[in-house]
Structures are given as C-alpha cells and as structure tokens.
Amino acid sequence: MPQTTITLSTRGSGLYEFTREAQAFVRESGREEGLLTVFVRHTSCSLLIQENADPDVKHDLDRFFKRLVPPSTDPSMRWIVHTAEGPDDMPAHIKAALTQVSIGIPVAGGRLLLGTWQGLYLFEHRDRPHRREVVLHLSG
C-alpha cells in the first residue's frame, strides 16, 4: 500500500491547503479506488476539509478559534499550567484536540472524492513558523 510523508512549512497560525499534493500522491500511486488516510504527526496543529473557494473562510475559521481559545496570557486562560513553550502552546493543543489529526478521504477513478469547493488543509495553531509532517497512506 502506497505511503509517503510530506512536509509543509507554515508561517504561523492559519490554514494551509495541500489538496494538490495529496491528489498528486494518489495519481502517482496508480490506484483507481481506495481510501486515503491523512495523518499529521504533531500535537499543536490539525487537519480540516474545508471550503477552498473563498479565502475569507480560512480567515474567519482562524479568527474563531483564536477567540474560542485565546493565548494563555489572556486573563480568561489563567487556569493553564503548561506554559513552558510560550503562551500559544497549550491553546494550540486544545485547538488540535477540538479538531482532528487524521482524516479519511475516499478515492475513485484515481481522484480524491472531495466536493466541488472542498480542500484539504493543515490548520496551524502556533504563532511562529513550523515544518509539519503529514503522512499520506492509500489503502484498498
């Protein structure tokens, strides 16, 4: 079963689309049908399938999660104990726990069966740049 790891460089918090890379992996595998499992190997970012037509969606989602889980320096977050890696670290773990680190996408006709306006995203929850490893595994 084909498997690869791709590395995505982030510039700070936000959504980073990698639909093309995932589709290229499926195409190069030569498989017509199956299930693509996507897994991110980190605890402070996550994965989403989300609209990729209007960039405002990415912006609004990022802003929503920042309001939902502010940095540990925010007075409402005084209860946080894990602060050794900065004020955005524990909030990033919470955001990752609220979303997902693994996604399954059906494959048919050698293509990801995403909807018309759907894209595959790494959701970076940390403020500074990171290099994130995403495992793609095609079964079936």
Kinemage of the C-alpha trace (Angstrom):
@kinemage 1
@onewidth
@group {chain A} dominant
@subgroup {mainchain}
@vectorlist {calphas} color= white
{ca met a 1} P 0.000 0.000 0.000
{ca pro a 2} L 1.481 3.341 -1.037
{ca gln a 3} L 2.573 5.685 1.717
{ca thr a 4} L 4.575 8.897 1.851
{ca thr a 5} L 5.304 11.761 4.211
{ca ile a 6} L 5.085 15.343 3.007
{ca thr a 7} L 6.487 18.338 4.855
{ca leu a 8} L 4.502 21.551 4.992
{ca ser a 9} L 6.136 24.816 6.045
{ca thr a 10} L 3.864 27.213 7.899
{ca arg a 11} L 4.318 30.927 8.526
{ca gly a 12} L 2.292 30.993 11.743
{ca ser a 13} L -1.306 30.283 12.619
{ca gly a 14} L -3.762 29.708 9.802
{ca leu a 15} L -4.922 27.179 7.232
{ca tyr a 16} L -2.516 25.803 4.626
{ca glu a 17} L -4.045 23.921 1.710
{ca phe a 18} L -2.321 20.798 0.438
{ca thr a 19} L -5.042 19.269 -1.738
{ca arg a 20} L -2.790 19.268 -4.823
{ca glu a 21} L -0.024 17.377 -3.041
{ca ala a 22} L -2.483 14.742 -1.796
{ca gln a 23} L -4.063 14.409 -5.240
{ca ala a 24} L -0.625 14.067 -6.863
{ca phe a 25} L 0.227 11.253 -4.436
{ca val a 26} L -2.992 9.416 -5.338
{ca arg a 27} L -2.406 9.917 -9.073
{ca glu a 28} L 1.209 8.713 -8.874
{ca ser a 29} L 0.147 5.602 -6.929
{ca gly a 30} L -1.768 4.328 -9.955
{ca arg a 31} L -4.622 3.199 -7.684
{ca glu a 32} L -8.133 3.786 -9.006
{ca glu a 33} L -10.074 3.139 -5.795
{ca gly a 34} L -9.338 3.132 -2.107
{ca leu a 35} L -9.175 5.260 0.980
{ca leu a 36} L -6.585 7.964 1.529
{ca thr a 37} L -5.754 8.317 5.198
{ca val a 38} L -4.105 11.629 6.079
{ca phe a 39} L -2.376 11.921 9.460
{ca val a 40} L -0.453 14.855 10.947
{ca arg a 41} L 2.431 13.921 13.274
{ca his a 42} L 2.152 16.850 15.690
{ca thr a 43} L 0.068 17.845 18.734
{ca ser a 44} L -0.289 21.581 18.098
{ca cys a 45} L -1.816 21.572 14.614
{ca ser a 46} L -4.633 19.635 12.982
{ca leu a 47} L -6.326 18.727 9.711
{ca leu a 48} L -9.508 20.024 8.109
{ca ile a 49} L -11.547 19.548 4.989
{ca gln a 50} L -12.957 22.971 4.316
{ca glu a 51} L -14.123 25.346 1.585
{ca asn a 52} L -11.314 26.404 -0.727
{ca ala a 53} L -13.156 28.913 -2.945
{ca asp a 54} L -13.347 31.977 -0.696
{ca pro a 55} L -10.210 32.898 1.323
{ca asp a 56} L -12.439 34.631 3.878
{ca val a 57} L -13.439 31.178 5.158
{ca lys a 58} L -9.836 30.440 6.181
{ca his a 59} L -9.523 33.839 7.815
{ca asp a 60} L -12.805 33.521 9.719
{ca leu a 61} L -12.036 29.999 10.970
{ca asp a 62} L -8.641 31.087 12.246
{ca arg a 63} L -10.158 34.115 13.996
{ca phe a 64} L -12.952 31.994 15.512
{ca phe a 65} L -10.503 29.540 17.055
{ca lys a 66} L -8.362 32.406 18.376
{ca arg a 67} L -11.461 33.812 20.114
{ca leu a 68} L -12.551 30.384 21.335
{ca val a 69} L -9.124 29.553 22.793
{ca pro a 70} L -7.042 32.700 23.374
{ca pro a 71} L -3.341 32.670 24.384
{ca ser a 72} L -2.502 31.730 27.959
{ca thr a 73} L -1.685 35.406 28.634
{ca asp a 74} L -5.387 36.237 28.268
{ca pro a 75} L -6.998 36.722 31.733
{ca ser a 76} L -9.650 34.113 30.911
{ca met a 77} L -6.900 31.489 30.494
{ca arg a 78} L -5.205 31.905 33.904
{ca trp a 79} L -6.044 28.286 34.722
{ca ile a 80} L -3.497 26.968 32.160
{ca val a 81} L -0.447 25.308 33.734
{ca his a 82} L 1.514 24.223 30.605
{ca thr a 83} L 3.226 27.482 29.540
{ca ala a 84} L 6.886 26.416 29.112
{ca glu a 85} L 6.748 26.644 25.304
{ca gly a 86} L 5.009 30.012 25.132
{ca pro a 87} L 1.531 31.483 25.520
{ca asp a 88} L 0.260 29.904 22.283
{ca asp a 89} L 1.368 26.322 23.024
{ca met a 90} L -1.339 24.969 25.344
{ca pro a 91} L -4.061 26.793 23.394
{ca ala a 92} L -2.668 25.078 20.272
{ca his a 93} L -3.000 21.677 21.959
{ca ile a 94} L -6.606 22.492 22.918
{ca lys a 95} L -7.442 23.554 19.338
{ca ala a 96} L -5.910 20.338 17.991
{ca ala a 97} L -7.991 18.330 20.495
{ca leu a 98} L -11.154 20.082 19.265
{ca thr a 99} L -10.425 19.304 15.619
{ca gln a 100} L -8.737 16.203 14.170
{ca val a 101} L -5.284 14.850 13.393
{ca ser a 102} L -6.451 12.163 10.947
{ca ile a 103} L -8.868 12.268 8.016
{ca gly a 104} L -10.061 9.562 5.618
{ca ile a 105} L -10.949 10.547 2.040
{ca pro a 106} L -12.464 8.077 -0.455
{ca val a 107} L -10.699 7.662 -3.798
{ca ala a 108} L -12.459 6.663 -7.046
{ca gly a 109} L -11.325 6.942 -10.630
{ca gly a 110} L -7.848 7.791 -9.330
{ca arg a 111} L -9.134 11.004 -7.701
{ca leu a 112} L -9.974 12.229 -4.232
{ca leu a 113} L -13.758 12.327 -3.836
{ca leu a 114} L -13.810 15.817 -2.377
{ca gly a 115} L -16.764 18.084 -3.054
{ca thr a 116} L -16.665 20.948 -5.543
{ca trp a 117} L -15.484 23.585 -3.067
{ca gln a 118} L -13.629 21.317 -0.639
{ca gly a 119} L -9.915 21.418 0.026
{ca leu a 120} L -7.601 19.596 2.414
{ca tyr a 121} L -5.865 21.835 4.962
{ca leu a 122} L -3.255 21.755 7.666
{ca phe a 123} L -4.566 24.007 10.432
{ca glu a 124} L -1.533 25.528 12.148
{ca his a 125} L -2.335 26.591 15.706
{ca arg a 126} L 1.072 28.017 16.698
{ca asp a 127} L 2.065 31.644 16.065
{ca arg a 128} L 5.572 31.042 14.780
{ca pro a 129} L 6.616 29.148 11.623
{ca his a 130} L 6.887 25.349 11.768
{ca arg a 131} L 7.703 22.434 9.500
{ca arg a 132} L 4.878 19.910 9.800
{ca glu a 133} L 4.970 16.283 8.677
{ca val a 134} L 1.805 14.838 7.153
{ca val a 135} L 1.591 11.108 6.361
{ca leu a 136} L -0.465 10.048 3.334
{ca his a 137} L -1.457 6.364 3.187
{ca leu a 138} L -3.576 4.881 0.393
{ca ser a 139} L -5.319 1.589 1.130
{ca gly a 140} L -7.734 -0.514 -0.807
